[in-house]
Amino acid sequence: MAHEFGGSRSARLDAFAERFSRAGLAVLVFDYRHLGTSEGQPRGLIDIDRQRDDYRAAVTYARGLRGIDAGGIALWGTSFSSGHVLTLAAEDSEIAAGVIQNPYVDGPAGVRKSRASAGLRTSRALARAWIRDELRNLRGREPHRVKLVGEPGSVAIWTTPDALAGYESILPADRAGWEPAVPARILLRTVFDRPIRGIRAITCPLLVCVCDRDRIAPVRPAIRVARHAPRGELRRYPLGHFDVFTGDGFDQVVSDQTAFLRRVLHTQP
């Protein structure tokens, strides 16, 4: 199980893991390097290639554990890590299943959605932050960071009306391992990242949990993933991006995911 954009494994992934564990599944939850409780400098760096390498390493590690069915490994991703799940599942035919929720799977579509909600002023400020960070990176200097979430109209990566409160709702009380600001270089990297293009190569069962009221992750690309993946299954919920982590939304989504995993992995509680 891998966390969302700029998040950590303590941001409610433990709640999902506990429910899966009760159903008879062994669960490995990890932080990408530079984030959470993992090592790596600079802190808060979001690097797509490195994160996918970390996910591959987690799969290799899990397959080598005693008592684990190496042929029964499922991948789970939320938001930005959903794209990593698609990438790994497309390249590794031994993956047994995949689950993605509130999926962020198409960079260009995500950037368009973000620009539309942020407005021209914020978009220009983020562009300047990206240039500044790229220049500092070339010179080997400390990154120029930008806030991860903020109020509408502020300069932050996510400024939808539900972004700040949503992140607050999933963080642990001590906010351990959470980086409130990240190097701005990730802003351009996401434009060219399109894991949705490889979905026809995914041969394992894939559950796609879409939030119809999602203001952060584009809904239409996620639905296309479910419809065009050879063994895709779609579940739609009248929820916002962060509603899958708490309350009734969490109970409904995790129940569907648990039933799916038990069915396709032939797991008994």
C-alpha positions in Angstrom: 0.0 0.0 0.0 1.4 3.4 -1.0 0.3 6.9 0.0 -0.9 9.9 -1.9 0.8 13.0 -3.3 3.1 14.4 -0.5 1.5 12.2 2.1 2.7 9.5 4.4 1.6 6.0 5.4 0.3 7.3 8.7 -2.3 9.4 6.8 -5.2 6.9 7.3 -3.5 4.0 5.3 -3.3 2.2 8.7 -7.1 2.2 8.8 -7.4 0.4 5.5 -4.5 -2.0 6.4 -6.3 -3.0 9.7 -9.5 -3.8 7.8 -7.7 -5.8 5.2 -5.7 -7.6 7.9 -9.0 -8.7 9.6 -10.1 -10.2 6.3 -7.0 -12.5 6.2 -4.7 -10.3 4.1 -1.1 -9.6 5.0 -0.4 -5.9 4.4 2.8 -4.0 3.8 2.4 -0.2 4.1 5.4 2.0 3.3 6.6 5.6 2.9 8.4 6.6 -0.3 11.9 8.0 0.2 12.1 11.7 1.1 8.7 11.4 2.8 7.1 10.2 6.0 9.4 8.1 8.2 11.6 7.1 5.3 15.1 8.6 4.9 16.2 10.7 1.9 17.2 14.3 1.3 15.9 16.8 0.4 12.8 16.3 2.5 9.5 16.4 0.8 10.9 15.6 -2.7 8.3 14.0 -4.9 10.1 12.1 -7.7 7.9 9.9 -9.9 10.7 7.6 -11.0 12.1 7.1 -7.6 8.7 6.5 -6.1 8.0 3.7 -8.6 11.4 2.2 -7.9 10.5 2.3 -4.2 7.2 0.5 -5.0 9.0 -2.1 -7.0 11.4 -2.6 -4.1 8.4 -3.1 -1.7 7.0 -5.7 -4.0 10.3 -7.6 -4.2 10.6 -7.4 -0.4 7.1 -8.7 0.2 7.6 -11.6 -2.2 10.6 -12.8 -0.2 8.9 -12.8 3.2 8.1 -16.1 4.9 4.5 -17.1 4.9 3.7 -14.9 2.0 2.2 -16.2 -1.3 4.6 -14.6 -3.8 2.1 -15.2 -6.6 -0.7 -13.4 -4.7 0.6 -9.9 -4.4 -1.9 -7.1 -4.9 -1.1 -3.4 -5.3 -3.1 -0.6 -3.6 -2.8 3.1 -4.4 -4.7 6.2 -3.6 -4.7 9.5 -5.6 -1.2 10.0 -7.1 0.0 6.6 -6.2 -2.7 5.1 -8.3 -0.6 5.9 -11.3 2.3 4.0 -9.8 0.0 1.0 -9.4 -1.0 1.1 -13.0 2.6 1.4 -14.2 3.8 -1.6 -12.1 0.8 -3.8 -12.9 1.3 -3.1 -16.6 5.0 -4.1 -16.5 4.8 -7.1 -14.0 2.5 -9.9 -15.2 2.9 -11.7 -11.9 0.9 -9.0 -10.0 -2.3 -10.7 -8.9 -4.6 -7.7 -8.4 -4.7 -3.9 -8.2 -6.9 -1.5 -6.3 -6.9 2.3 -6.9 -9.1 4.9 -5.3 -9.7 8.6 -6.1 -7.2 7.9 -8.9 -4.9 10.5 -10.3 -3.8 8.7 -13.5 -3.4 11.3 -16.2 -1.0 14.2 -15.7 -2.2 16.6 -18.4 -5.9 16.2 -17.3 -4.8 16.7 -13.7 -2.9 19.9 -14.5 -5.9 21.3 -16.5 -8.2 20.6 -13.6 -5.8 22.2 -11.1 -5.4 25.3 -13.2 -9.1 25.7 -13.6 -9.7 25.6 -9.9 -6.6 27.6 -8.9 -7.1 30.6 -11.2 -4.6 32.6 -13.2 -2.8 34.3 -10.3 -2.0 31.1 -8.5 -1.0 29.3 -11.7 1.5 32.0 -12.5 2.9 32.0 -9.0 3.4 28.2 -9.2 5.1 28.6 -12.6 7.6 31.0 -11.1 8.1 28.6 -8.2 8.9 25.8 -10.6 11.5 27.9 -12.5 13.1 29.0 -9.3 13.4 25.4 -8.0 14.7 24.0 -11.2 17.5 26.7 -11.2 18.3 25.9 -7.6 18.5 22.2 -8.4 20.9 22.8 -11.3 23.1 24.8 -9.0 23.0 22.1 -6.3 21.3 24.4 -3.8 18.5 23.8 -1.3 15.1 23.4 -3.1 12.6 26.1 -3.4 9.5 24.7 -1.9 5.8 25.4 -2.4 3.0 24.7 0.0 1.2 21.4 -0.6 -2.3 22.6 0.3 -3.8 26.0 1.0 -7.0 28.0 1.0 -8.6 29.0 -2.3 -6.7 31.9 -3.8 -3.4 31.1 -1.9 -0.2 29.9 -3.6 -0.2 26.1 -3.1 -0.4 23.0 -5.2 -4.0 22.1 -4.2 -6.3 25.0 -3.3 -9.7 23.6 -3.9 -12.3 24.4 -1.2 -11.9 20.9 0.3 -8.2 20.5 0.0 -6.9 22.0 3.3 -9.7 20.5 5.5 -9.3 17.2 3.6 -5.6 16.9 4.3 -6.2 17.9 7.9 -8.8 15.1 8.3 -6.3 12.4 7.3 -3.2 13.5 9.2 -2.3 11.9 12.5 -2.6 14.2 15.5 1.2 14.7 15.8 1.5 15.1 12.0 4.6 12.9 12.2 6.5 12.7 8.9 4.2 15.1 7.0 5.9 17.7 4.9 3.7 20.8 4.5 5.8 22.1 1.6 7.5 20.2 -1.3 10.2 21.1 -3.9 8.3 22.8 -6.7 10.1 20.8 -9.5 7.3 18.2 -9.4 4.9 20.7 -11.0 6.2 20.2 -14.5 7.0 16.5 -14.0 3.3 15.6 -13.6 2.5 17.2 -17.0 4.3 14.4 -18.8 3.3 11.5 -16.6 0.5 9.5 -18.2 0.2 6.0 -16.6 -3.3 5.7 -18.2 -1.6 4.9 -21.5 -0.5 1.5 -20.3 -3.8 0.1 -19.0 -4.4 -2.4 -21.8 -1.3 -4.2 -20.7 -2.7 -4.8 -17.2 -3.8 -8.4 -17.1 -4.7 -8.7 -13.5 -8.1 -7.8 -11.9 -8.2 -4.1 -11.3 -10.7 -2.3 -9.0 -11.2 1.4 -9.7 -12.9 3.4 -7.0 -14.0 6.8 -8.3 -15.3 9.7 -6.3 -17.8 11.5 -8.5 -17.4 14.8 -6.5 -13.6 14.7 -6.7 -12.2 18.2 -7.1 -8.6 17.2 -7.2 -8.2 14.0 -9.3 -9.9 14.1 -12.8 -12.9 11.7 -12.8 -13.2 10.9 -16.5 -9.7 9.4 -17.0 -10.3 7.2 -13.9 -13.5 5.9 -15.4 -11.7 5.2 -18.7 -9.1 3.1 -16.8 -11.9 0.9 -15.5 -13.6 0.6 -18.8 -10.5 -0.2 -20.9 -8.4 -2.3 -18.6 -8.9 -5.9 -19.7 -10.2 -6.9 -16.3 -11.2 -3.6 -14.8 -14.1 -3.1 -12.4 -15.6 0.2 -11.6 -17.2 1.5 -8.3 -18.5 5.0 -8.2 -19.3 6.9 -5.0 -21.1 10.3 -4.4 -18.0 11.5 -2.5 -15.2 14.0 -2.6 -11.5 13.3 -2.8 -10.9 12.9 0.9 -14.2 11.4 1.9 -12.9 7.9 1.2 -10.7 8.1 4.3 -13.2 8.8 7.1 -16.8 8.2 8.2 -19.4 6.4 6.1 -17.4 6.9 2.9 -14.5 5.0 4.3 -16.7 2.1 5.5 -18.3 1.8 2.1 -15.1 2.0 0.1 -13.0 -0.3 2.3 -15.8 -2.9 2.4 -16.0 -3.0 -1.4 -12.2 -3.2 -1.6 -12.0 -6.0 1.0 -14.7 -8.0 -0.8 -12.8 -7.6 -4.1 -9.4 -8.6 -2.7 -10.8 -11.7 -1.0 -12.6 -12.7 -4.2 -9.7 -12.3 -6.6 -7.0 -13.5 -4.2 -9.2 -16.4 -2.9 -8.5 -15.3 0.7 -10.5 -16.6 3.7 -10.9 -14.4 6.9 
